[in-house]
């Protein structure tokens, strides 16, 4: 099984990126990552920390043989191996401007399946991939930003057992990922999660001739259709439209208006993150109500 080392990484998803490796559809690979601070914040400290300048390094790009625009890359997340210590950087961001916070770097043990805030408080580990995406069809997008190519989605459902569907924009697709979290809630309300490096085993497949407007995540319970925009209102509106577009070809016998009604009655709107340059919303399509396949 090929291991892609974290030393090969990008800071932007670019149409002209050069892959570090090429894998065949159906491959199992292991991807090693830095944390979102490129492992710079290793010491607990108080005050603003400004010594890191490479945020969200994403390991890759990884080309998938035969991938072409109009196809989809499917990534199944199989197993995480997290580093033993993670980092939480409390910063007075715009989103926390009404909170009484002071800058602080905290180092947090992650062991025996739990995140240990201190000797008395611990919580179950729920690992996730914060950044996962492919090259856009043109130009370049920072790994700090989310978009239709994927990127910094911060969707907590991208975890063990889930499947991520990404629209291919250039030949090979150029998959890259990083920004693991040991634990984080919807919205990423404190501007980060327990940021951590590690390794993840993935199964990578190519779906020919099928594409999506925007990233889609699947687990045993639901499909999650994600959309990112400058404002949350726009992100939510776009996520609804993308959800209807996702369902229509998979429910060909159901009138378009009925699909819209079903989304209104049976789907849920959630927020993946509120703290990146673009906000990310997701529509949750439960499989009990929408028994479709990709």
N, C-alpha and C positions, 0 to 999 in steps of 0.2 A: 504494500500500500504506500503510495507516494506521500511524503510529507513536504509541505511548502513552508519554508522557514520564514519567520517574521522579518528577517533582514531584507527581504524583497517586498517593498511596500510602496503604496502611492498616497499622495495627499489630495489628489483630485481624480475623479473618473473622467477620462479623456477619450475622445473618439480616436485619436492617433496613438493611444498607449501601446507599448510593446509588452506582450505577455512574458511572464517569468517562466511559464510552462504551458503546455497544451495537454489536455486530458481527453480521453474518449468518453462519449456518452455511456453511462452505466458504470462509471468509475467510482470507487470509494477512495477518498483522499483524507488526509489530516492537515489542517491548517493551523499554524502557530501564530499567535498575535501578541503585540504589545497591548498595554492598557491605553486608554484614550489620550493619556499624557505622555505616551512613549516611555513609560516607566521612569519619568524624571522625578515625580513627587514621591520620594522614598522615605522622607523623614517628617514626623509630625511637627507642625509649626503653626504659629499664629501670624496673621498679617497677609497681605496680598502677595501672591507668589507669581512672579513674572519671568521665570527662567526657562519656561518651555515655549517653543515656537512651532512645534509640529503636532498639531492637534488631530486626533482621530486617524492615525496611520492605519491603512487598510491593506492587509497582506494580499499580494497579487500584482498585476492581474493574471487570472487563470483563463486561458482560452479553452473553449470546448470545440473539439473538432467538428466541422460541418455546420456550425451555427451561423445563421444568416438573418438579416433583418426580416421580420415577419414570423420568426420562430420564438419559442419560449425556452428559457433555461429553468429547470426545476431542481431545487436544492433541498434535499431531505437532511434535517439536522439529526444526527444519530447519538452522539455522546460528547459531553464536555469533560475536560480535565482542567480545572481552574488552578491558578497559582494559589499559594497558601495565604497570601495577604493581598487585600485590595485597598483602594484609596477613595476617600470621600473628601471633596474640596468644597467647603461651604463658602460661597462668594456672594456678595451683595449685588446680584444681577438685577436687571430691570424687573424681572418677574418677582423678585423677593424684596422690592424696594419698600414695601410696607411691613416687612418683618424685621424684628430686632435681631439682626444677624451681624456677626463680625467674621472676617475672613479667617479660615482655619483649615489646615490640612490634617485629616485624621487617617491613620492607618488602621485597617480593620482585618482581624483574623477571619479566615474562611476555612473551617475545618470540621470534620465529622458531620458534613451535611448542613452546617449552620453558619450564619453570619453573626459574628460576635462583636457587638458594639462596645461592650465592656465586659467585665467579669460577671455581671448580673443579668445583662440583657442580650438575648440572642434570638435569631429568627431563622426559619428554614431557608436554605439556599434555593433560589429560583433562577438559574442561569439563563441568559438571553444574549442574542447578537444584536448590538445596537446599529452597526453599519454593515449593510450588505447591498451590493448593487452591481451594475454592469455599466459599460461605456454608453454614454448618450450617442445619438446618431451624428451629432456634430458638436464641436466646442468641448468645453471641459467644465465640470461641476465639482466644487470643493467637497471633500469628504465630511465637512461640517454640515453640509446642506442635504436635505432630502429632495426627492423629485420623482418623476415618472420612471426614471432609471433605477430607483431604489435609493441607496445612500443612507444618510443618517436618519433612519425611520424611527428608531427607538421604540419598536413595537415589542412588548413583552411576550407576545405569543410566538415570537421567533425563538423557539426553545427546543429541547429534546423532543423528537417525535413529530415536529411540525414540518410542513413543506412550504417552500417559498417559490413563487413563480415570478420571473422577471422577464420583461420584454427585450428581445435582442435588438440592439441598435446598430451594431457593426459586425463585420465578419469575426467569428470567434466569441463574440459576446463580451469577453473580458470581465469575468467575475472577480470581485475583491471583497474582503470583509474584515471586520475588526470591532473595536469598541465593545468588548464583552462587559456585561454587568452580572455580578453575583446576585443582586437583588435590586429591583426598581419597581415602583408603582406606575400605573397609567398616568400620563401627563408629565412625567419626569419633573415633579413639582419643585424640587430643590436644586434644579439645574444639572444634576448628575445622579447616577445611581452609585452602587459600590463598584467603582471602576476597577477592572482587573484584567490581567493578561491570562493566557492559557492556550489550550489546544482544543480543537473540535473536529470530530470525525463527521464527514459529509458524504452523501451519495449524490452525484451530479448526473442529471439526465438532460437530454435535448428533446424537446417536443417540436417536431417539424410542422410548419404550416399553420400554427396556432399562436396567436399573440393576445396580449392584454393591454389595456390603455395605461395601466398603472399597476404597481406591485400587488399581488394577492398572496395571502398566507392561508394555509389550511391546517387544521388539526382534526382530532376525532369528533369534535363537537360542531365545528363551524368553518365557514370561509370568512376571511377578513379582507375587505377591499379597502386599500389605503389610498389616501390622496393628501398632497401637501400644497400649501399656498401661503401667501404672505399673511393673510388673516384667517382666523378660525372659521368664520362664516363661509368664506369661499372654499376652504378645505372641505367643510362638511357638505356643501352643495355639490362639489366635484365628486366626492366619495359616493353620494347618492346616485349621481348620473353614471359613474363608473360601475356601480353595483347593478343598476338596471341593464347596462350594456353587457355586463358579465352574464347576467341571467338569461337575457333574451334568446341567444342561440342555444342555450341549454334547456330551455323550456319552450320549444317551438310551437306547441299546441295551446299555449296560454296567451291570450290577448295582451298587448303591450300595457293597456291601462290596468289590467288585472295584476300584472307583475308589479306595477307601481303601487297599487293598493296593498299587495302582499308585503312589499318592502315596508310600507308605512305601518302595517299591522303587526308584523312578525320580526322585523329586523331591529337592531339597536345601533345607536350612534355612540361611539366612544372616542376618547382623545388619546393618542399615543404619546405625543409630546407637545409642550407649549413653549419650549425654551430655545429652539434652534432658529436660524434665520427665517425658516418657513415653519408654520404649524402643520402637524400631521393628524388627520382624523381617520377613523376607520369605521366602516359599516360592518356589523356582525350579522352574518347570514346563517342562522342555525340550520343544521342538516335535517333536523326533524321537520322543519317547515319548507326547506329548499333541498330536496334530495337529489342534487345534481353532482356531476363529476367534472373535473377539469377537462 
